[in-house]
Amino acid sequence: MPPRSNNGKKRRPQNNHRESSRYRGTAGTSQRHHDSTVFFDDDDSERKIRLLGISLPNPLPNIRSMLPSPPAPPSNVTLPAKVVLVGGFAVLLLAPLFDSYLGGGSLSSFFPPLHLLLLRRAGGGGGGGGGSSAGGENNNDENGIVGAALPHVTNDGKFHGRYPNSLLTLFYPFTLFRDVVLDQPVDPSDVPFFWHAHVSDEVAVKAVLSRCYDAEVVELNSVEDVERARGMNLVSSLVDRGRLGPAAVEADGLYNGQRRRPLVIASPHIREAAELFSQDNFGRVFSFYRHPIDYDVHPSLRKTLPPEAGANNFMTRLLSDVRAGPLSFKELGTAKQVIRQTTIAGTRDLLAESMFRFGKYYGWVPVGGSGTREGVESDDAIARACIEDAVRDAPGERYADHDSPEWHAFYEANKLDCELYEIARSTWRAQIQTIIPLTLQKRRAGEGDEDEK
């Protein structure tokens, strides 16, 4: 085959190292994007521009040759951009060293942490929006973070620091309740708290507590009762008397931390009663939830909420502390969080099964039970028989015609509470697997009596 003719044109070398990088970048871009109309060809023999298939002279080489060449900077001179870049990295790396030096001497009270100042957003200020308690400026941690820059929770459960919109702030006072699923096993210092918003639930549960577990119930049925209990430091005094805390568990000496004659605090006022607890003695809540059509609201709660709240998402208003006015998904989210995180949920149609689950979770030994490892099955049989007998006459659920105009009007007025009830139902189902007996909690945590100490 005869060689292909070059038509008199000189073939372009494969590796043209003299090709200008300025043009090379443009040419590469143009070759990648076929819809581009202009690209430069910096060939040594033909410096031209190809525009729409037409070759035109390229004026740029001539213009460059007419301009004076800028002097090259000396090798020992650093450009300003390089100074800023290297200096910035050096300051960030050395900032913790300066913090350690300042934190160790008297100058620490005058200088805030340098690396926090460098990384703090503009307008963030020194203390942040959360505010700190009195004397918060002296809250130092082991890392040298001082003042309001240190987020902290005081013993009363209140959050202080630079994060005013965090759940630790928005969820108070429910932060004084344990997470009933994640915070297992049940700590001996935790306090069982029965929240009863409805009269019929209060009657049935207290009958079970007294007849089946011989429990001591501290009843705080009004806001005034709760305030008096706070004034006398109720929980601390019960710990000192040996009715609560590790000393009470050790006195019983039962298998895997079980308890006889447990002590339970009961109140319809969940927000006010939450402040009875502290970081030393958290509350562990159990409660019953029902459909809004079956509400049997405690008389003391009716006094604290306006009349319209009783017919307009009563439970959502109670848990979110929004007594009047419109409700949003924020208030519904707060109420849902209370149910899913801080309460062992019971439902009215499964009253006996719920009470049995409560007793096993807390490790309560029924009246007549042995509280030993060998007697677990017989203790369960005693508890079930007693509970079923105690709640035999408890009222059941009511049913409504969901096609009636009355129901539609009721649902529109209580839509958020209906959603809250469905969350309670799903929580009950989920807790079949997550709310487990105390004896099993101890074994899984390696704290059981049969585990090596």
Kinemage of the C-alpha trace (Angstrom):
@kinemage 1
@onewidth
@group {chain A} dominant
@subgroup {mainchain}
@vectorlist {calphas} color= white
{ca met a 1} P 0.000 0.000 0.000
{ca pro a 2} L 1.484 3.421 -0.914
{ca pro a 3} L 2.260 5.716 1.991
{ca arg a 4} L -0.375 8.252 2.923
{ca ser a 5} L 0.397 11.725 1.639
{ca asn a 6} L 0.794 14.573 4.093
{ca asn a 7} L -0.417 17.061 1.452
{ca gly a 8} L 2.715 19.085 1.963
{ca lys a 9} L 1.926 19.794 5.605
{ca lys a 10} L 4.419 19.255 8.375
{ca arg a 11} L 3.306 16.608 10.917
{ca arg a 12} L 2.946 17.957 14.451
{ca pro a 13} L 5.292 16.311 16.983
{ca gln a 14} L 3.707 13.941 19.498
{ca asn a 15} L 5.295 15.499 22.589
{ca asn a 16} L 5.640 19.200 22.163
{ca his a 17} L 7.216 20.316 25.426
{ca arg a 18} L 7.371 23.895 24.248
{ca glu a 19} L 3.611 24.073 24.036
{ca ser a 20} L 2.331 26.894 26.223
{ca ser a 21} L 0.520 25.677 29.332
{ca arg a 22} L -1.793 28.644 29.075
{ca tyr a 23} L -3.005 27.518 25.676
{ca arg a 24} L -2.793 23.841 26.524
{ca gly a 25} L -5.362 24.224 29.267
{ca thr a 26} L -7.724 26.028 26.956
{ca ala a 27} L -7.208 23.548 24.177
{ca gly a 28} L -7.828 20.619 26.515
{ca thr a 29} L -11.039 22.176 27.646
{ca ser a 30} L -12.153 22.787 24.116
{ca gln a 31} L -11.350 19.268 23.069
{ca arg a 32} L -13.429 17.878 25.930
{ca his a 33} L -16.389 20.091 25.021
{ca his a 34} L -17.072 19.621 21.328
{ca asp a 35} L -19.638 22.379 21.313
{ca ser a 36} L -16.965 25.031 21.984
{ca thr a 37} L -16.397 27.344 19.046
{ca val a 38} L -12.904 28.667 19.881
{ca phe a 39} L -9.652 27.033 20.925
{ca phe a 40} L -6.002 27.943 20.542
{ca asp a 41} L -3.343 25.929 18.744
{ca asp a 42} L 0.129 26.955 19.823
{ca asp a 43} L 2.053 25.264 17.045
{ca asp a 44} L 5.554 26.586 16.378
{ca ser a 45} L 5.028 26.782 12.656
{ca glu a 46} L 1.452 28.011 12.481
{ca arg a 47} L 0.147 30.214 15.336
{ca lys a 48} L -3.476 30.484 14.315
{ca ile a 49} L -6.988 30.470 15.723
{ca arg a 50} L -9.546 28.108 14.275
{ca leu a 51} L -12.989 29.673 14.405
{ca leu a 52} L -15.929 27.779 12.924
{ca gly a 53} L -13.545 25.824 10.701
{ca ile a 54} L -11.689 28.956 9.477
{ca ser a 55} L -8.028 29.535 10.369
{ca leu a 56} L -7.228 33.099 11.459
{ca pro a 57} L -3.924 34.669 12.567
{ca asn a 58} L -3.408 34.572 16.332
{ca pro a 59} L -2.471 38.073 17.584
{ca leu a 60} L -1.566 36.998 21.117
{ca pro a 61} L 2.093 36.023 20.455
{ca asn a 62} L 2.742 39.409 18.889
{ca ile a 63} L 1.098 41.235 21.792
{ca arg a 64} L 3.166 39.273 24.321
{ca ser a 65} L 6.389 40.071 22.469
{ca met a 66} L 5.622 43.797 22.614
{ca leu a 67} L 5.104 43.850 26.398
{ca pro a 68} L 8.089 44.067 28.789
{ca ser a 69} L 8.785 40.873 30.709
{ca pro a 70} L 8.114 41.181 34.490
{ca pro a 71} L 11.172 40.620 36.691
{ca ala a 72} L 11.276 37.237 38.375
{ca pro a 73} L 10.965 37.457 42.187
{ca pro a 74} L 14.080 36.511 44.155
{ca ser a 75} L 14.129 32.953 45.413
{ca asn a 76} L 14.396 34.097 49.024
{ca val a 77} L 11.263 36.288 48.911
{ca thr a 78} L 7.936 34.716 50.021
{ca leu a 79} L 4.761 35.889 48.327
{ca pro a 80} L 2.066 37.485 50.593
{ca ala a 81} L -0.479 34.737 49.866
{ca lys a 82} L 2.043 32.129 50.908
{ca val a 83} L 2.755 34.018 54.125
{ca val a 84} L -0.958 34.088 55.010
{ca leu a 85} L -1.465 30.415 54.189
{ca val a 86} L 1.559 29.112 56.099
{ca gly a 87} L 0.999 31.500 58.984
{ca gly a 88} L -2.643 30.480 59.341
{ca phe a 89} L -1.767 26.799 59.588
{ca ala a 90} L 0.955 27.566 62.109
{ca val a 91} L -1.425 29.531 64.350
{ca leu a 92} L -4.053 26.764 64.315
{ca leu a 93} L -1.439 24.136 65.173
{ca leu a 94} L 0.139 26.157 67.979
{ca ala a 95} L -3.103 27.479 69.493
{ca pro a 96} L -3.636 24.505 71.885
{ca leu a 97} L -0.092 24.983 73.210
{ca phe a 98} L -0.852 28.601 74.061
{ca asp a 99} L -4.113 27.494 75.704
{ca ser a 100} L -2.213 25.034 77.905
{ca tyr a 101} L 0.256 27.724 78.885
{ca leu a 102} L -2.442 30.256 79.702
{ca gly a 103} L -4.582 27.653 81.479
{ca gly a 104} L -1.770 26.804 83.862
{ca gly a 105} L -1.215 30.303 85.178
{ca ser a 106} L -3.024 33.335 86.435
{ca leu a 107} L -3.463 34.680 82.922
{ca ser a 108} L -6.146 32.093 82.211
{ca ser a 109} L -8.778 34.228 83.897
{ca phe a 110} L -8.149 37.043 81.409
{ca phe a 111} L -7.793 35.113 78.152
{ca pro a 112} L -10.425 32.759 76.699
{ca pro a 113} L -9.182 29.650 74.847
{ca leu a 114} L -7.327 30.779 71.718
{ca his a 115} L -8.429 27.906 69.490
{ca leu a 116} L -12.069 28.559 70.403
{ca leu a 117} L -11.649 32.207 69.455
{ca leu a 118} L -10.146 31.216 66.114
{ca leu a 119} L -12.850 28.716 65.259
{ca arg a 120} L -15.804 30.602 66.724
{ca arg a 121} L -18.290 31.857 64.182
{ca ala a 122} L -18.559 35.564 63.675
{ca gly a 123} L -21.181 36.991 66.009
{ca gly a 124} L -21.094 33.939 68.267
{ca gly a 125} L -19.779 35.955 71.169
{ca gly a 126} L -18.010 34.633 74.183
{ca gly a 127} L -20.869 33.092 76.077
{ca gly a 128} L -23.441 32.066 73.518
{ca gly a 129} L -27.187 32.239 73.692
{ca gly a 130} L -27.829 29.508 76.215
{ca gly a 131} L -26.689 31.522 79.169
{ca ser a 132} L -25.029 30.057 82.203
{ca ser a 133} L -26.002 29.820 85.793
{ca ala a 134} L -24.657 32.078 88.466
{ca gly a 135} L -21.004 31.376 88.919
{ca gly a 136} L -20.834 29.693 85.522
{ca glu a 137} L -17.671 31.660 84.728
{ca asn a 138} L -15.781 29.431 87.146
{ca asn a 139} L -16.840 26.183 85.473
{ca asn a 140} L -13.555 24.771 84.231
{ca asp a 141} L -12.988 21.336 82.826
{ca glu a 142} L -9.838 19.279 82.607
{ca asn a 143} L -9.173 20.516 79.074
{ca gly a 144} L -8.994 24.143 80.150
{ca ile a 145} L -12.283 25.247 78.592
{ca val a 146} L -13.551 28.029 80.816
{ca gly a 147} L -16.652 30.028 81.531
{ca ala a 148} L -19.782 29.950 79.426
{ca ala a 149} L -17.870 28.231 76.613
{ca leu a 150} L -18.192 24.999 78.607
{ca pro a 151} L -21.629 23.372 78.164
{ca his a 152} L -22.618 21.704 81.408
{ca val a 153} L -25.609 20.282 83.243
{ca thr a 154} L -26.018 21.217 86.865
{ca asn a 155} L -27.300 18.802 89.489
{ca asp a 156} L -30.860 20.044 89.074
{ca gly a 157} L -30.775 18.796 85.483
{ca lys a 158} L -30.729 22.227 83.841
{ca phe a 159} L -28.454 22.681 80.840
{ca his a 160} L -26.146 25.685 80.618
{ca gly a 161} L -23.926 26.639 77.739
{ca arg a 162} L -23.782 27.851 74.180
{ca tyr a 163} L -26.464 25.583 72.716
{ca pro a 164} L -29.859 27.091 73.630
{ca asn a 165} L -31.742 25.154 70.943
{ca ser a 166} L -30.356 21.724 71.761
{ca leu a 167} L -32.595 18.949 73.047
{ca leu a 168} L -30.904 19.302 76.434
{ca thr a 169} L -32.539 22.709 76.722
{ca leu a 170} L -35.807 22.185 74.857
{ca phe a 171} L -36.492 18.858 76.564
{ca tyr a 172} L -36.056 20.040 80.153
{ca pro a 173} L -37.344 18.934 82.700
{ca phe a 174} L -37.735 15.543 81.014
{ca thr a 175} L -33.932 15.293 80.957
{ca leu a 176} L -34.290 14.229 84.607
{ca phe a 177} L -35.938 11.004 83.455
{ca arg a 178} L -33.887 8.047 82.312
{ca asp a 179} L -34.029 6.701 78.788
{ca val a 180} L -35.900 3.521 79.641
{ca val a 181} L -34.332 1.554 76.780
{ca leu a 182} L -30.766 2.832 76.474
{ca asp a 183} L -30.133 3.317 80.204
{ca gln a 184} L -30.275 -0.344 81.170
{ca pro a 185} L -29.832 -2.043 83.537
{ca val a 186} L -31.986 -0.122 85.985
{ca asp a 187} L -29.651 1.622 88.402
{ca pro a 188} L -30.331 1.141 92.138
{ca ser a 189} L -30.323 4.931 92.562
{ca asp a 190} L -33.178 5.421 90.065
{ca val a 191} L -36.672 6.174 91.360
{ca pro a 192} L -39.810 4.531 89.889
{ca phe a 193} L -42.313 7.227 88.922
{ca phe a 194} L -45.917 6.487 87.961
{ca trp a 195} L -47.434 9.255 85.853
{ca his a 196} L -51.223 8.965 85.789
{ca ala a 197} L -53.109 11.519 83.735
{ca his a 198} L -56.393 9.607 83.980
{ca val a 199} L -58.383 8.632 87.039
{ca ser a 200} L -59.260 5.074 86.029
{ca asp a 201} L -55.588 4.300 85.291
{ca glu a 202} L -54.607 5.611 88.718
{ca val a 203} L -57.150 3.411 90.485
{ca ala a 204} L -56.215 0.218 88.641
{ca val a 205} L -52.433 0.622 88.880
{ca lys a 206} L -52.422 1.553 92.550
{ca ala a 207} L -54.567 -1.508 93.267
{ca val a 208} L -51.946 -3.697 91.592
{ca leu a 209} L -49.044 -1.968 93.362
{ca ser a 210} L -50.568 -2.418 96.793
{ca arg a 211} L -52.110 -5.898 96.430
{ca cys a 212} L -49.540 -7.639 94.245
{ca tyr a 213} L -46.253 -5.967 95.233
{ca asp a 214} L -47.021 -4.450 98.643
{ca ala a 215} L -45.521 -1.226 97.303
{ca glu a 216} L -45.263 2.048 99.200
{ca val a 217} L -46.788 4.761 96.988
{ca val a 218} L -45.966 8.424 97.618
{ca glu a 219} L -48.969 10.245 96.199
{ca leu a 220} L -48.514 13.826 94.944
{ca asn a 221} L -51.907 14.578 93.451
{ca ser a 222} L -51.679 18.370 93.317
{ca val a 223} L -49.122 20.957 92.310
{ca glu a 224} L -48.998 22.086 95.934
{ca asp a 225} L -48.078 18.542 96.994
{ca val a 226} L -45.240 18.510 94.465
{ca glu a 227} L -43.956 21.880 95.641
{ca arg a 228} L -43.935 20.753 99.260
{ca ala a 229} L -42.077 17.593 98.273
{ca arg a 230} L -39.453 19.666 96.495
{ca gly a 231} L -39.103 21.952 99.469
{ca met a 232} L -38.365 19.040 101.800
{ca asn a 233} L -36.025 17.288 99.306
{ca leu a 234} L -38.260 14.249 99.206
{ca val a 235} L -36.021 11.983 97.131
{ca ser a 236} L -32.875 12.736 99.129
{ca ser a 237} L -34.678 12.116 102.398
{ca leu a 238} L -35.981 8.747 101.152
{ca val a 239} L -32.448 7.777 100.162
{ca asp a 240} L -31.182 8.757 103.611
{ca arg a 241} L -33.882 6.587 105.197
{ca gly a 242} L -32.797 3.594 103.133
{ca arg a 243} L -36.053 3.359 101.146
{ca leu a 244} L -34.336 4.285 97.884
{ca gly a 245} L -30.865 3.813 96.486
{ca pro a 246} L -28.253 1.045 96.604
{ca ala a 247} L -28.667 0.560 100.359
{ca ala a 248} L -32.313 -0.488 99.877
{ca val a 249} L -31.346 -3.043 97.212
{ca glu a 250} L -28.515 -4.459 99.307
{ca ala a 251} L -30.820 -4.780 102.322
{ca asp a 252} L -33.152 -7.049 100.351
{ca gly a 253} L -30.281 -9.216 99.076
{ca leu a 254} L -32.378 -10.794 96.320
{ca tyr a 255} L -31.273 -12.331 93.028
{ca asn a 256} L -29.833 -9.817 90.525
{ca gly a 257} L -30.967 -6.696 92.360
{ca gln a 258} L -34.673 -7.485 92.706
{ca arg a 259} L -36.776 -5.599 95.245
{ca arg a 260} L -39.512 -6.371 97.734
{ca arg a 261} L -41.985 -3.710 98.793
{ca pro a 262} L -40.770 -1.145 96.240
{ca leu a 263} L -41.286 2.577 96.698
{ca val a 264} L -43.052 4.420 93.879
{ca ile a 265} L -43.713 8.155 93.496
{ca ala a 266} L -47.016 8.874 91.728
{ca ser a 267} L -48.416 12.122 90.345
{ca pro a 268} L -50.541 13.417 87.437
{ca his a 269} L -48.233 16.449 87.105
{ca ile a 270} L -45.348 15.093 85.088
{ca arg a 271} L -43.545 18.362 84.352
{ca glu a 272} L -43.647 19.608 87.922
{ca ala a 273} L -42.807 16.221 89.435
{ca ala a 274} L -39.808 15.776 87.097
{ca glu a 275} L -37.960 18.448 89.061
{ca leu a 276} L -38.074 16.253 92.153
{ca phe a 277} L -35.279 14.197 90.607
{ca ser a 278} L -31.630 15.046 90.041
{ca gln a 279} L -28.440 13.818 88.421
{ca asp a 280} L -27.912 11.603 91.469
{ca asn a 281} L -31.402 10.094 91.437
{ca phe a 282} L -33.079 10.022 88.045
{ca gly a 283} L -36.720 9.133 87.592
{ca arg a 284} L -37.875 6.080 85.630
{ca val a 285} L -41.394 6.606 84.326
{ca phe a 286} L -44.170 4.153 83.581
{ca ser a 287} L -47.566 5.290 82.377
{ca phe a 288} L -50.708 4.310 80.487
{ca tyr a 289} L -51.898 5.952 77.285
{ca arg a 290} L -55.348 5.892 75.781
{ca his a 291} L -57.267 7.172 72.790
{ca pro a 292} L -58.562 10.757 73.167
{ca ile a 293} L -62.140 9.499 73.033
{ca asp a 294} L -61.452 7.577 76.265
{ca tyr a 295} L -59.825 10.404 78.200
{ca asp a 296} L -60.648 10.396 81.896
{ca val a 297} L -58.545 13.393 82.876
{ca his a 298} L -57.454 13.752 86.484
{ca pro a 299} L -59.358 16.569 88.267
{ca ser a 300} L -56.118 18.224 89.374
{ca leu a 301} L -54.985 18.533 85.769
{ca arg a 302} L -58.237 20.181 84.778
{ca lys a 303} L -57.445 22.966 87.234
{ca thr a 304} L -54.061 23.713 85.698
{ca leu a 305} L -55.119 23.788 82.029
{ca pro a 306} L -57.664 26.159 80.446
{ca pro a 307} L -61.112 24.712 79.617
{ca glu a 308} L -60.486 24.639 75.860
{ca ala a 309} L -57.444 22.379 76.355
{ca gly a 310} L -59.687 19.542 77.464
{ca ala a 311} L -61.301 19.371 74.024
{ca asn a 312} L -58.265 20.326 71.942
{ca asn a 313} L -55.232 18.016 72.044
{ca phe a 314} L -55.101 17.883 75.819
{ca met a 315} L -52.164 15.454 76.108
{ca thr a 316} L -49.968 17.267 73.572
{ca arg a 317} L -50.548 20.534 75.421
{ca leu a 318} L -49.760 18.956 78.767
{ca leu a 319} L -46.455 17.427 77.661
{ca ser a 320} L -45.297 20.409 75.595
{ca asp a 321} L -46.466 22.962 78.185
{ca val a 322} L -48.361 24.992 75.586
{ca arg a 323} L -51.567 25.703 77.434
{ca ala a 324} L -53.380 27.776 74.812
{ca gly a 325} L -53.045 28.887 71.202
{ca pro a 326} L -52.155 26.894 68.107
{ca leu a 327} L -49.980 23.792 68.199
{ca ser a 328} L -47.316 22.777 65.694
{ca phe a 329} L -45.202 19.729 64.955
{ca lys a 330} L -42.648 21.029 67.463
{ca glu a 331} L -45.070 20.463 70.359
{ca leu a 332} L -46.099 17.100 68.934
{ca gly a 333} L -42.424 16.129 68.655
{ca thr a 334} L -41.809 16.961 72.301
{ca ala a 335} L -44.767 14.832 73.376
{ca lys a 336} L -43.652 11.930 71.191
{ca gln a 337} L -40.162 12.120 72.660
{ca val a 338} L -41.567 11.804 76.173
{ca ile a 339} L -43.446 8.637 75.246
{ca arg a 340} L -40.758 6.905 73.208
{ca gln a 341} L -37.751 7.792 75.324
{ca thr a 342} L -38.722 8.329 78.935
{ca thr a 343} L -41.719 6.084 79.629
{ca ile a 344} L -42.477 2.404 79.716
{ca ala a 345} L -45.736 2.596 77.814
{ca gly a 346} L -48.875 0.755 78.839
{ca thr a 347} L -52.150 0.620 76.943
{ca arg a 348} L -55.613 0.313 78.349
{ca asp a 349} L -56.648 -2.757 76.371
{ca leu a 350} L -53.517 -4.577 77.594
{ca leu a 351} L -53.632 -3.418 81.188
{ca ala a 352} L -52.634 -6.699 82.872
{ca glu a 353} L -49.822 -7.474 80.422
{ca ser a 354} L -48.471 -3.942 80.763
{ca met a 355} L -48.402 -4.120 84.570
{ca phe a 356} L -46.599 -7.453 84.455
{ca arg a 357} L -43.997 -5.924 82.133
{ca phe a 358} L -43.519 -2.990 84.507
{ca gly a 359} L -42.891 -5.274 87.466
{ca lys a 360} L -40.367 -7.425 85.608
{ca tyr a 361} L -38.514 -4.377 84.288
{ca tyr a 362} L -38.061 -2.858 87.757
{ca gly a 363} L -37.309 -6.219 89.348
{ca trp a 364} L -40.258 -6.203 91.759
{ca val a 365} L -40.888 -9.471 93.573
{ca pro a 366} L -44.625 -10.168 94.041
{ca val a 367} L -46.161 -10.883 97.410
{ca gly a 368} L -45.491 -14.540 98.119
{ca gly a 369} L -42.567 -14.721 95.689
{ca ser a 370} L -39.091 -15.917 96.610
{ca gly a 371} L -36.903 -13.529 94.611
{ca thr a 372} L -34.368 -16.275 93.929
{ca arg a 373} L -32.881 -17.551 90.688
{ca glu a 374} L -34.676 -20.860 91.012
{ca gly a 375} L -38.020 -19.242 91.766
{ca val a 376} L -38.283 -16.949 88.719
{ca glu a 377} L -41.001 -18.971 87.000
{ca ser a 378} L -43.109 -19.427 90.126
{ca asp a 379} L -42.766 -15.706 90.924
{ca asp a 380} L -43.992 -14.858 87.414
{ca ala a 381} L -47.025 -17.102 87.845
{ca ile a 382} L -47.892 -15.456 91.184
{ca ala a 383} L -47.568 -11.972 89.702
{ca arg a 384} L -49.708 -12.711 86.632
{ca ala a 385} L -52.529 -14.260 88.672
{ca cys a 386} L -52.586 -11.363 91.128
{ca ile a 387} L -52.516 -8.674 88.419
{ca glu a 388} L -55.291 -10.222 86.359
{ca asp a 389} L -57.477 -10.470 89.427
{ca ala a 390} L -56.765 -6.842 90.457
{ca val a 391} L -57.668 -5.315 87.065
{ca arg a 392} L -60.598 -7.587 86.299
{ca asp a 393} L -63.166 -4.834 86.815
{ca ala a 394} L -61.188 -2.028 85.140
{ca pro a 395} L -63.221 -0.284 82.376
{ca gly a 396} L -62.318 -1.146 78.807
{ca glu a 397} L -62.037 0.937 75.662
{ca arg a 398} L -64.881 2.616 73.859
{ca tyr a 399} L -65.437 2.504 70.131
{ca ala a 400} L -66.775 5.208 67.842
{ca asp a 401} L -68.345 5.273 64.405
{ca his a 402} L -65.591 6.751 62.257
{ca asp a 403} L -68.076 7.662 59.530
{ca ser a 404} L -70.210 9.921 61.706
{ca pro a 405} L -70.022 13.734 61.525
{ca glu a 406} L -69.397 13.833 65.282
{ca trp a 407} L -66.282 11.721 64.882
{ca his a 408} L -64.887 13.868 62.072
{ca ala a 409} L -65.362 17.007 64.171
{ca phe a 410} L -63.748 15.324 67.167
{ca tyr a 411} L -60.783 14.140 65.094
{ca glu a 412} L -60.158 17.591 63.622
{ca ala a 413} L -60.046 19.060 67.133
{ca asn a 414} L -57.773 16.319 68.525
{ca lys a 415} L -55.678 15.238 65.543
{ca leu a 416} L -52.332 15.580 67.346
{ca asp a 417} L -53.501 13.565 70.348
{ca cys a 418} L -54.730 10.821 67.994
{ca glu a 419} L -51.241 10.683 66.484
{ca leu a 420} L -49.786 10.605 69.980
{ca tyr a 421} L -51.912 7.589 70.837
{ca glu a 422} L -50.674 5.742 67.761
{ca ile a 423} L -47.102 6.479 68.821
{ca ala a 424} L -47.883 5.023 72.251
{ca arg a 425} L -49.265 1.868 70.628
{ca ser a 426} L -46.192 1.430 68.450
{ca thr a 427} L -43.956 2.088 71.462
{ca trp a 428} L -45.728 -0.661 73.410
{ca arg a 429} L -45.087 -3.102 70.565
{ca ala a 430} L -41.435 -2.083 70.254
{ca gln a 431} L -40.907 -2.470 73.989
{ca ile a 432} L -41.843 -6.136 73.775
{ca gln a 433} L -38.212 -6.619 72.775
{ca thr a 434} L -36.498 -3.661 74.460
{ca ile a 435} L -38.106 -3.600 77.922
{ca ile a 436} L -36.706 -6.783 79.446
{ca pro a 437} L -36.666 -8.158 83.017
{ca leu a 438} L -34.128 -6.695 85.431
{ca thr a 439} L -32.535 -10.099 85.981
{ca leu a 440} L -31.808 -10.352 82.246
{ca gln a 441} L -30.593 -6.747 82.123
{ca lys a 442} L -28.040 -7.572 84.796
{ca arg a 443} L -26.828 -10.701 83.033
{ca arg a 444} L -26.395 -8.927 79.704
{ca ala a 445} L -24.446 -6.128 81.375
{ca gly a 446} L -22.203 -8.591 83.183
{ca glu a 447} L -23.527 -7.484 86.561
{ca gly a 448} L -25.489 -10.597 87.469
{ca asp a 449} L -24.951 -12.517 90.674
{ca glu a 450} L -23.613 -15.478 88.706
{ca asp a 451} L -21.006 -13.337 86.900
{ca glu a 452} L -17.451 -13.163 88.166
{ca lys a 453} L -16.815 -9.983 90.089
